[in-house]
Amino acid sequence: MTGAKKLRIGILDIVTRRSKPTLYGRIMHGNLASIMPQAIAVWCEEMGHHVSFVCYTGSENLMTEFADDLDILFIGAFTQSAQLAYAVSSFYRKRGVVTVLGGPHARCYPEDAQQYFDYVLGLTDKVVITDVLADCTPYPYEGRLLSARLQPEILPGVRERWKFIASALAKTATSFEMVPMIGSLGCPYTCSFCIDSVIKYQPLSFEQIRDDLKFLLTKYRRPIVGWHDPNFGVRFDEILEVIEDADPQHRIRHIAESSLSLLSEERCKRLATAGFEAVLPGIESWYDLGNKSKTGGKRAHDKMLQVSDHINTIMRHIPYVQTNFVMGLDCDDGPEPFELTKEFLDRTPGAFPAYSLFSAFGQAAPLNLELQKANRVLRFPFHFLNNNQAMNIKPVNYEWPQFYDQLIDLTKHSFSMKVIGRRARATPGWTPKWMNVVRAVSSEGFGRIKYQTMLRGRLETDKQMRAFFERDTETIPDFYADRVEQELGDYWEHLPKGALEHDQNAYLKKTEPAMAAAE
C-alpha cells in the first residue's frame, strides 16, 4: 500500500438483533459469528489498514466499541438485524464515518439499504472491498451498490482469521466454542424459497481446509467445527478424505447442515468415525422437495414413514440430529401436515425439530417475484423476519387464526415435558442432551409457544393487527413498533425516520420494466 492512506476500519458482525440476549443467546451467540466479516477483516489488514473487529452478541455497546477516529465501518447483517444495522449506521454517519452494509440483508433488500448506507455490497470478493476502500466516499442520498459477478474462489482460512474467531468465541458463556469453517459455496438444489438456490455450487480449496484443521489441533485439545456450507458433503468422498487425513486420531468434532439424500447409512458411519456429532438435514415438506430427502415421489404419510426411518438410522451413528421444516408452504392444506409432523416426532424421538415459517426475503429467490405479483407479501418490519416471529406470506390454504392454531398445537406437542424427556432419553451423550433441553426451555421452545399464543390472541382482539395480517392496511401495528423499540433499547433513538417500513414489492417493481421489454 505504498503511498496510500492507511484507513481506520471497523468491522461489525451482528449475530443478534436484541440488546439483551436470552439464556440460549448468552451460550450460543459467540458461536454464530459469520465468516465473511472475518474474511473482510483479513483482506483489509493485508492492504495495510488498521482493523477493529466486533462480533455483536447483544451485550456490547456499539456506540463506544469503536474509536472516535474511525474512517469506515463495515456491517454484516441478516435481515432480522437490519433495523439495528440501520440505527448503528445512522449513529456513525452523523460522526463522519463512511458505512458499508454486506451480508444476506444487503443481497435481499439492496434498494432499501441504499437509503441508510454509503455502500451496499452484494456478492463480495477482495476486488469489491478494494474498490470500496479506494473510494471511501460518503454517498448521503443513495448508497453505492457494488457486487462481484460470482462468489470468491478462495476465502481466508481459519489460520488467517484466527484472531477474529478467537475474539468472538471469547464471548461464549460456556466452554462450548464452535469454530466457523466452510468447504463450499452455493448449493446444487433449487429450492424456490432459498437464497443459495441461485448460487452455483462451488467447492473451496481442500488443501486450505486440511491446513486449517491441522492448525485447529494446535489451539484446542478437542476442537468443534461448525461447517457453514449451505449443504455439506456434496463432494462427500473428497471432503471426508481431507478431514480424515488432517485428523487421523479423530479429535475434532463436527457439526454440519446437509440433505438426507447425502446421508446414507454407510456415509453416516464414516461421518461418525470422522467425529461428526451433529447434522441438520432439511425435510422442509411432507409434500414436496423429495429430491433433498431422497424420497422421490412419496408424499404425506408414506414420505413421513420413510424419513422417520432414515432419521432413526442416522441417530444410530450421529447423536444429535436437527430436522428442519418449513411451515405454511403452498402445498400444505388443513391439519394433515401438522399432524404428520407430530407423528414423525413420536416415531423419531431423538430428533430436535426446527420450524421455519414460509417467508419471502426481498429478491433472495425467484419465487419471491411470483409472491409479489400475487400481492401475498406483507410489510412486516425487518426485525421480525427471522423465519419464526413473522410469516410475511399470506397462506393460500389457511386463514390466519386457523394456521396459528395448528402451529401452536404442533409447537406445544414438540416441546411438551413428555416429548422433551423422551428426546433426552433417545439422545446419547451429555452435551447433546443438555443442548436439546436448553433449546426446548429457552426461546426456541417455550419462548415460541408464549409468543405464538400471544399473537394468536391478538388476531382476535387487536383490530389493527388483524387488518394488517389481512392486508386491509399496510400501517405497521403498534405492537410491532413497540416491540422493535423495546428490543433495540438505546439504539432505537438512532433509527432513521421511515426505517421501520420498507417496500415489500421492490423486487417486482425493479424487474417489471425488464419483463415488459421482454414481452
C-alpha positions as CSV (number, residue, x, y, z in Angstrom):
1,M,0.0,0.0,0.0
2,T,2.9,2.4,-0.7
3,G,1.8,6.0,-0.7
4,A,-1.9,5.2,0.0
5,K,-3.6,6.4,3.2
6,K,-4.0,3.8,5.9
7,L,-7.6,3.7,7.0
8,R,-9.0,3.1,10.4
9,I,-11.6,0.4,9.7
10,G,-14.3,-1.0,11.9
11,I,-15.9,-4.3,11.1
12,L,-19.1,-5.3,12.9
13,D,-20.7,-8.8,12.7
14,I,-24.2,-8.6,14.0
15,V,-25.4,-12.0,15.2
16,T,-28.4,-10.9,17.2
17,R,-30.9,-8.1,16.9
18,R,-31.7,-7.9,20.7
19,S,-29.8,-5.7,23.1
20,K,-30.5,-8.2,25.9
21,P,-29.6,-11.8,25.0
22,T,-31.7,-14.8,26.2
23,L,-30.2,-17.7,28.1
24,Y,-29.6,-19.6,24.8
25,G,-28.2,-16.4,23.3
26,R,-25.6,-16.0,26.1
27,I,-24.5,-19.5,25.4
28,M,-24.6,-19.5,21.7
29,H,-24.3,-16.0,20.1
30,G,-20.5,-16.1,20.2
31,N,-20.6,-19.3,18.2
32,L,-22.8,-17.8,15.5
33,A,-20.1,-15.4,14.0
34,S,-20.2,-15.2,10.2
35,I,-17.2,-16.0,8.0
36,M,-17.4,-13.0,5.6
37,P,-16.9,-10.2,8.1
38,Q,-13.7,-12.1,9.3
39,A,-12.6,-12.5,5.7
40,I,-13.0,-8.8,5.0
41,A,-11.0,-8.0,8.2
42,V,-8.2,-10.2,6.8
43,W,-8.3,-8.5,3.4
44,C,-8.2,-5.0,4.9
45,E,-5.2,-5.9,7.1
46,E,-3.5,-7.4,4.0
47,M,-3.9,-4.0,2.4
48,G,-2.2,-2.3,5.3
49,H,-5.1,-0.8,7.1
50,H,-5.8,-0.8,10.8
51,V,-8.8,-3.0,11.7
52,S,-11.1,-3.1,14.8
53,F,-13.4,-6.2,14.8
54,V,-16.5,-6.6,16.9
55,C,-18.9,-9.6,17.0
56,Y,-22.1,-8.2,18.4
57,T,-23.7,-10.7,20.8
58,G,-26.2,-8.4,22.4
59,S,-24.1,-7.3,25.4
60,E,-21.7,-4.8,23.7
61,N,-22.3,-1.0,23.5
62,L,-21.9,-0.4,19.8
63,M,-21.7,3.4,20.3
64,T,-18.5,3.0,22.2
65,E,-16.9,-0.2,20.8
66,F,-15.1,1.6,18.0
67,A,-12.6,4.5,18.3
68,D,-13.8,8.1,17.6
69,D,-11.4,8.4,14.7
70,L,-12.9,5.6,12.6
71,D,-12.8,6.2,8.8
72,I,-15.1,3.5,7.6
73,L,-17.4,0.9,9.2
74,F,-18.4,-2.4,7.6
75,I,-21.5,-4.1,9.0
76,G,-22.6,-7.6,8.2
77,A,-26.3,-8.4,9.0
78,F,-29.1,-10.8,8.4
79,T,-32.5,-9.2,7.7
80,Q,-33.7,-9.7,11.3
81,S,-30.9,-7.3,12.3
82,A,-31.5,-4.7,9.6
83,Q,-33.2,-2.1,11.9
84,L,-30.3,-2.4,14.4
85,A,-27.8,-2.1,11.5
86,Y,-29.6,1.0,10.2
87,A,-29.5,2.6,13.6
88,V,-25.8,1.9,14.1
89,S,-25.1,3.2,10.6
90,S,-27.0,6.4,11.3
91,F,-25.1,7.0,14.5
92,Y,-21.7,6.7,12.8
93,R,-22.6,8.6,9.6
94,K,-23.5,11.6,11.7
95,R,-20.0,11.5,13.0
96,G,-18.5,11.5,9.6
97,V,-17.8,7.7,9.3
98,V,-18.5,6.1,5.9
99,T,-20.7,3.0,6.4
100,V,-20.9,-0.2,4.3
101,L,-23.5,-3.0,4.6
102,G,-22.9,-6.6,3.5
103,G,-24.4,-10.0,4.2
104,P,-27.8,-11.5,3.5
105,H,-29.8,-8.3,4.0
106,A,-27.8,-6.4,1.6
107,R,-28.4,-9.0,-1.0
108,C,-32.1,-9.3,-0.3
109,Y,-33.1,-5.6,0.1
110,P,-30.3,-3.6,-1.6
111,E,-32.5,-0.6,-2.6
112,D,-33.8,-0.2,0.9
113,A,-30.4,-0.4,2.4
114,Q,-29.0,2.2,0.0
115,Q,-31.0,4.8,1.9
116,Y,-29.1,4.2,5.0
117,F,-25.5,3.2,4.0
118,D,-22.9,4.8,1.8
119,Y,-22.1,1.4,0.2
120,V,-24.3,-1.8,-0.1
121,L,-22.5,-5.0,-1.2
122,G,-24.0,-8.0,-3.0
123,L,-21.6,-10.9,-3.7
124,T,-18.4,-9.8,-2.3
125,D,-14.7,-10.6,-3.0
126,K,-11.4,-8.8,-2.4
127,V,-11.8,-6.8,-5.6
128,V,-15.1,-5.3,-4.3
129,I,-13.5,-4.4,-0.9
130,T,-10.5,-2.8,-2.7
131,D,-12.9,-0.7,-4.7
132,V,-14.8,0.5,-1.6
133,L,-11.6,1.4,0.3
134,A,-10.1,3.2,-2.8
135,D,-13.2,5.4,-3.0
136,C,-14.2,5.6,0.7
137,T,-16.5,8.5,0.0
138,P,-19.9,9.4,1.7
139,Y,-23.0,8.9,-0.6
140,P,-25.6,10.7,1.6
141,Y,-28.5,10.5,-0.8
142,E,-28.2,7.0,-2.2
143,G,-25.5,4.5,-1.3
144,R,-23.3,3.0,-4.0
145,L,-24.3,-0.6,-4.9
146,L,-21.4,-3.0,-5.7
147,S,-21.4,-6.7,-6.4
148,A,-19.0,-9.2,-7.8
149,R,-20.1,-11.4,-10.7
150,L,-19.5,-14.6,-8.7
151,Q,-18.7,-15.7,-5.2
152,P,-15.0,-15.6,-4.4
153,E,-12.9,-18.6,-5.5
154,I,-11.0,-18.5,-2.2
155,L,-11.6,-17.1,1.2
156,P,-9.2,-16.6,4.1
157,G,-9.0,-19.7,6.2
158,V,-9.1,-20.4,9.9
159,R,-5.3,-19.7,10.3
160,E,-5.7,-16.3,8.7
161,R,-8.9,-15.4,10.5
162,W,-7.9,-16.8,13.9
163,K,-7.6,-13.7,16.0
164,F,-11.1,-12.6,14.8
165,I,-12.5,-16.1,15.5
166,A,-11.0,-16.1,19.0
167,S,-12.4,-12.6,19.8
168,A,-15.9,-13.9,19.0
169,L,-15.6,-17.2,20.9
170,A,-14.3,-15.4,23.9
171,K,-17.9,-14.1,24.4
172,T,-19.5,-17.5,24.9
173,A,-20.9,-18.2,28.3
174,T,-19.6,-21.8,28.4
175,S,-16.7,-23.9,27.2
176,F,-18.7,-24.8,24.1
177,E,-16.8,-23.0,21.4
178,M,-17.6,-23.7,17.7
179,V,-15.1,-22.6,15.1
180,P,-16.7,-21.5,11.8
181,M,-15.4,-23.2,8.6
182,I,-16.8,-23.5,5.1
183,G,-15.9,-26.0,2.4
184,S,-18.2,-24.9,-0.4
185,L,-20.4,-22.0,-1.6
186,G,-23.8,-22.2,-3.3
187,C,-26.0,-25.3,-3.5
188,P,-26.8,-27.9,-6.2
189,Y,-30.5,-27.9,-5.1
190,T,-33.1,-25.5,-6.4
191,C,-35.5,-24.9,-3.5
192,S,-37.5,-22.0,-4.7
193,F,-37.5,-20.2,-1.4
194,C,-33.8,-20.4,-0.7
195,I,-31.2,-17.6,-1.3
196,D,-28.5,-20.2,-2.0
197,S,-30.5,-21.9,-4.8
198,V,-29.5,-19.2,-7.3
199,I,-25.7,-19.5,-6.4
200,K,-23.7,-22.0,-8.4
201,Y,-22.2,-24.8,-6.2
202,Q,-18.5,-24.3,-5.8
203,P,-16.1,-26.2,-3.6
204,L,-13.3,-24.3,-1.9
205,S,-9.7,-25.3,-1.5
206,F,-9.3,-28.8,0.0
207,E,-5.7,-28.0,0.8
208,Q,-6.6,-25.0,2.8
209,I,-9.2,-27.0,4.7
210,R,-6.6,-29.6,5.5
211,D,-4.2,-26.9,6.8
212,D,-7.0,-25.2,8.9
213,L,-8.0,-28.5,10.6
214,K,-4.3,-29.2,11.5
215,F,-4.0,-25.6,12.8
216,L,-7.1,-26.0,15.0
217,L,-5.5,-29.1,16.7
218,T,-2.7,-26.7,17.9
219,K,-5.3,-24.5,19.6
220,Y,-7.7,-27.0,21.2
221,R,-7.4,-30.5,22.6
222,R,-10.8,-31.4,21.0
223,P,-12.0,-28.6,18.7
224,I,-15.6,-28.2,17.5
225,V,-16.0,-27.1,13.9
226,G,-19.3,-25.7,12.7
227,W,-19.5,-26.0,8.9
228,H,-21.2,-23.1,7.2
229,D,-21.8,-24.8,3.9
230,P,-25.4,-24.5,2.7
231,N,-25.3,-28.2,2.0
232,F,-22.3,-30.0,3.4
233,G,-20.9,-33.1,1.7
234,V,-21.9,-32.7,-1.9
235,R,-18.4,-33.9,-2.9
236,F,-18.6,-36.3,0.0
237,D,-15.6,-38.6,-0.5
238,E,-13.2,-35.7,-1.2
239,I,-14.1,-33.7,1.8
240,L,-14.1,-36.7,4.1
241,E,-10.7,-37.8,2.8
242,V,-9.4,-34.3,3.7
243,I,-10.9,-34.4,7.2
244,E,-9.6,-38.0,7.8
245,D,-6.1,-37.1,6.6
246,A,-5.9,-33.9,8.7
247,D,-7.2,-35.6,11.9
248,P,-6.3,-39.3,11.8
249,Q,-7.0,-39.6,15.6
250,H,-10.5,-38.1,15.2
251,R,-10.0,-35.4,17.8
252,I,-12.1,-32.8,16.0
253,R,-15.9,-32.7,16.5
254,H,-18.0,-31.5,13.6
255,I,-21.5,-30.0,13.1
256,A,-22.9,-29.7,9.6
257,E,-26.1,-28.9,7.7
258,S,-26.7,-31.4,4.9
259,S,-29.5,-33.1,3.0
260,L,-31.0,-36.5,3.6
261,S,-30.1,-37.5,0.1
262,L,-26.4,-37.3,1.0
263,L,-26.8,-39.2,4.4
264,S,-26.8,-42.9,3.6
265,E,-26.1,-45.2,6.5
266,E,-22.6,-46.0,5.2
267,R,-21.8,-42.3,5.0
268,C,-23.2,-41.7,8.4
269,K,-20.9,-44.4,9.8
270,R,-18.0,-42.7,8.1
271,L,-19.1,-39.3,9.4
272,A,-19.4,-40.7,12.9
273,T,-15.9,-42.2,12.8
274,A,-14.6,-38.8,11.5
275,G,-16.0,-37.0,14.5
276,F,-19.4,-35.7,13.3
277,E,-21.6,-35.3,16.3
278,A,-24.5,-33.3,14.8
279,V,-26.2,-33.0,11.4
280,L,-29.0,-30.7,10.4
281,P,-30.9,-32.2,7.5
282,G,-33.7,-30.3,5.7
283,I,-37.0,-32.2,5.5
284,E,-38.9,-28.9,4.6
285,S,-42.2,-30.5,3.5
286,W,-44.2,-33.8,3.5
287,Y,-45.5,-33.0,0.0
288,D,-42.6,-31.5,-1.9
289,L,-38.8,-31.4,-2.3
290,G,-38.4,-35.2,-2.5
291,N,-35.0,-34.8,-4.2
292,K,-33.5,-33.4,-1.0
293,S,-34.9,-36.1,1.3
294,K,-34.3,-39.0,-1.2
295,T,-38.0,-39.9,-1.1
296,G,-38.7,-39.5,-4.8
297,G,-42.4,-39.2,-5.4
298,K,-43.5,-40.3,-2.0
299,R,-45.8,-37.8,-0.2
300,A,-47.6,-37.3,3.0
301,H,-47.7,-40.3,5.3
302,D,-45.5,-42.5,3.1
303,K,-42.8,-39.8,3.0
304,M,-43.1,-39.3,6.7
305,L,-42.6,-43.0,7.4
306,Q,-39.5,-43.2,5.2
307,V,-38.0,-40.0,6.6
308,S,-38.6,-41.2,10.1
309,D,-36.8,-44.5,9.4
310,H,-33.9,-42.5,7.8
311,I,-33.5,-40.2,10.8
312,N,-33.6,-43.0,13.2
313,T,-30.9,-44.7,11.2
314,I,-28.7,-41.6,11.2
315,M,-29.1,-41.3,15.0
316,R,-27.7,-44.8,15.5
317,H,-24.4,-43.3,14.4
318,I,-24.7,-39.5,15.0
319,P,-26.0,-38.4,18.4
320,Y,-27.6,-35.0,17.5
321,V,-30.0,-34.5,14.6
322,Q,-31.9,-31.3,14.0
323,T,-34.7,-31.8,11.4
324,N,-35.7,-28.6,9.6
325,F,-39.2,-27.9,8.4
326,V,-40.9,-25.1,6.6
327,M,-44.5,-24.5,7.7
328,G,-47.2,-22.8,5.6
329,L,-46.0,-23.8,2.2
330,D,-48.5,-23.6,-0.6
331,C,-48.6,-27.4,-0.8
332,D,-49.8,-27.6,2.8
333,D,-53.5,-27.8,3.5
334,G,-55.6,-28.4,6.6
335,P,-54.3,-30.2,9.8
336,E,-52.5,-33.0,8.0
337,P,-49.0,-31.5,7.6
338,F,-49.0,-30.6,11.3
339,E,-50.4,-34.0,12.4
340,L,-47.8,-35.8,10.2
341,T,-45.1,-33.8,11.9
342,K,-46.4,-34.7,15.4
343,E,-46.4,-38.4,14.3
344,F,-42.9,-38.0,13.0
345,L,-41.7,-36.8,16.3
346,D,-43.4,-39.7,18.1
347,R,-41.8,-42.1,15.7
348,T,-38.4,-40.3,15.8
349,P,-38.0,-39.4,19.5
350,G,-34.4,-38.2,19.3
351,A,-34.9,-35.6,16.6
352,F,-34.9,-31.9,17.5
353,P,-37.4,-30.1,15.3
354,A,-36.7,-26.6,13.9
355,Y,-39.7,-24.9,12.4
356,S,-39.4,-22.0,9.9
357,L,-42.4,-20.1,8.6
358,F,-42.7,-19.7,4.9
359,S,-41.1,-16.3,4.2
360,A,-40.0,-14.1,1.3
361,F,-36.8,-12.1,1.7
362,G,-36.9,-9.4,-0.9
363,Q,-35.0,-10.5,-4.0
364,A,-33.4,-13.6,-2.4
365,A,-35.2,-16.1,-4.6
366,P,-37.1,-16.2,-7.9
367,L,-40.3,-17.4,-6.2
368,N,-40.5,-14.0,-4.4
369,L,-41.4,-12.4,-7.7
370,E,-44.4,-14.6,-8.1
371,L,-45.5,-13.9,-4.5
372,Q,-45.2,-10.2,-5.0
373,K,-47.1,-10.4,-8.3
374,A,-49.9,-12.1,-6.4
375,N,-49.8,-9.4,-3.7
376,R,-49.2,-12.0,-1.0
377,V,-46.2,-10.4,0.8
378,L,-46.9,-8.4,4.0
379,R,-44.9,-5.4,5.1
380,F,-43.6,-6.8,8.4
381,P,-40.7,-4.8,9.8
382,F,-37.4,-6.5,9.0
383,H,-36.8,-7.0,12.8
384,F,-39.4,-9.9,12.7
385,L,-38.2,-11.6,9.5
386,N,-36.2,-14.4,11.2
387,N,-38.3,-17.3,9.9
388,N,-40.3,-17.7,13.1
389,Q,-41.6,-14.4,14.5
390,A,-43.5,-13.4,11.4
391,M,-44.7,-15.2,8.3
392,N,-44.7,-12.4,5.7
393,I,-46.6,-14.5,3.1
394,K,-50.3,-14.8,3.1
395,P,-51.0,-18.6,3.1
396,V,-53.2,-19.9,0.3
397,N,-54.9,-22.7,2.2
398,Y,-55.3,-21.3,5.7
399,E,-56.9,-18.3,7.4
400,W,-54.5,-16.8,9.8
401,P,-56.3,-18.0,13.1
402,Q,-56.5,-21.5,11.7
403,F,-52.8,-21.5,10.7
404,Y,-51.7,-20.3,14.2
405,D,-54.0,-22.8,15.9
406,Q,-52.3,-25.6,14.1
407,L,-48.8,-24.1,14.6
408,I,-49.3,-23.6,18.4
409,D,-50.7,-27.1,18.7
410,L,-47.6,-28.6,17.0
411,T,-45.2,-26.4,19.0
412,K,-46.8,-27.4,22.3
413,H,-46.5,-31.0,21.3
414,S,-42.9,-30.7,20.2
415,F,-41.8,-29.0,23.5
416,S,-44.1,-30.7,26.0
417,M,-42.3,-32.1,29.1
418,K,-43.2,-35.6,27.9
419,V,-41.6,-35.1,24.5
420,I,-38.6,-33.2,25.9
421,G,-37.9,-36.1,28.3
422,R,-38.3,-38.7,25.6
423,R,-35.9,-36.7,23.4
424,A,-33.4,-36.6,26.1
425,R,-33.6,-40.3,26.7
426,A,-33.3,-41.0,23.0
427,T,-30.2,-38.8,22.6
428,P,-26.8,-40.3,23.6
429,G,-24.2,-38.2,25.2
430,W,-24.4,-35.5,27.9
431,T,-23.7,-32.5,25.6
432,P,-26.5,-33.3,23.0
433,K,-29.0,-34.0,25.8
434,W,-28.1,-30.7,27.5
435,M,-28.3,-28.7,24.2
436,N,-31.7,-30.2,23.4
437,V,-33.1,-29.3,26.8
438,V,-31.7,-25.8,26.8
439,R,-33.1,-25.1,23.4
440,A,-36.5,-26.5,24.3
441,V,-37.0,-24.5,27.5
442,S,-35.4,-21.3,26.1
443,S,-36.5,-19.0,23.2
444,E,-36.8,-21.8,20.6
445,G,-39.3,-23.9,22.6
446,F,-41.2,-22.4,25.5
447,G,-40.5,-18.9,24.2
448,R,-42.1,-19.5,20.8
449,I,-45.2,-21.1,22.4
450,K,-45.6,-18.0,24.5
451,Y,-45.1,-15.7,21.5
452,Q,-47.3,-17.6,19.1
453,T,-50.1,-17.9,21.7
454,M,-50.0,-14.1,22.4
455,L,-50.0,-13.4,18.6
456,R,-53.0,-15.7,18.1
457,G,-54.9,-13.9,20.8
458,R,-54.2,-10.5,19.2
459,L,-55.6,-11.7,15.9
460,E,-59.0,-11.9,17.7
461,T,-58.7,-8.7,19.9
462,D,-56.4,-6.3,18.1
463,K,-58.3,-4.9,15.0
464,Q,-55.2,-3.0,13.8
465,M,-53.2,-6.3,13.9
466,R,-55.9,-8.3,12.1
467,A,-56.3,-5.7,9.4
468,F,-52.5,-5.7,8.8
469,F,-52.5,-9.5,8.5
470,E,-55.4,-9.5,6.1
471,R,-53.7,-6.8,4.0
472,D,-56.5,-4.3,4.5
473,T,-53.8,-1.9,5.7
474,E,-50.1,-1.5,5.4
475,T,-49.7,0.5,8.5
476,I,-47.4,-1.2,10.9
477,P,-49.3,-2.2,14.0
478,D,-48.3,-0.5,17.2
479,F,-47.5,-3.9,18.7
480,Y,-44.6,-4.4,16.3
481,A,-43.3,-0.8,16.5
482,D,-43.3,-1.0,20.3
483,R,-41.5,-4.4,20.3
484,V,-38.8,-3.1,18.0
485,E,-38.3,-0.1,20.3
486,Q,-38.1,-2.3,23.3
487,E,-35.6,-4.8,21.8
488,L,-33.4,-2.2,20.2
489,G,-33.1,-0.4,23.6
490,D,-30.8,2.6,23.3
491,Y,-30.3,2.1,19.6
492,W,-34.0,3.0,18.9
493,E,-33.3,6.7,19.1
494,H,-30.8,6.4,16.3
495,L,-33.1,4.6,13.9
496,P,-33.7,6.9,10.9
497,K,-37.2,8.2,10.2
498,G,-39.1,5.8,8.0
499,A,-36.6,2.9,8.6
500,L,-39.2,0.8,10.2
501,E,-41.0,0.4,6.9
502,H,-40.0,-0.9,3.5
503,D,-41.5,-1.6,0.1
504,Q,-42.2,-5.3,0.2
505,N,-42.7,-5.3,-3.6
506,A,-39.5,-3.5,-4.5
507,Y,-38.1,-6.6,-6.3
508,L,-41.1,-6.8,-8.5
509,K,-41.0,-3.1,-9.3
510,K,-37.4,-3.3,-10.2
511,T,-37.9,-6.2,-12.6
512,E,-41.2,-5.0,-14.2
513,P,-39.5,-2.8,-16.9
514,A,-37.3,-5.7,-18.0
515,M,-40.2,-8.1,-18.0
516,A,-42.3,-5.7,-20.0
517,A,-39.5,-5.2,-22.6
518,A,-39.1,-8.9,-22.9
519,E,-42.8,-9.3,-23.7
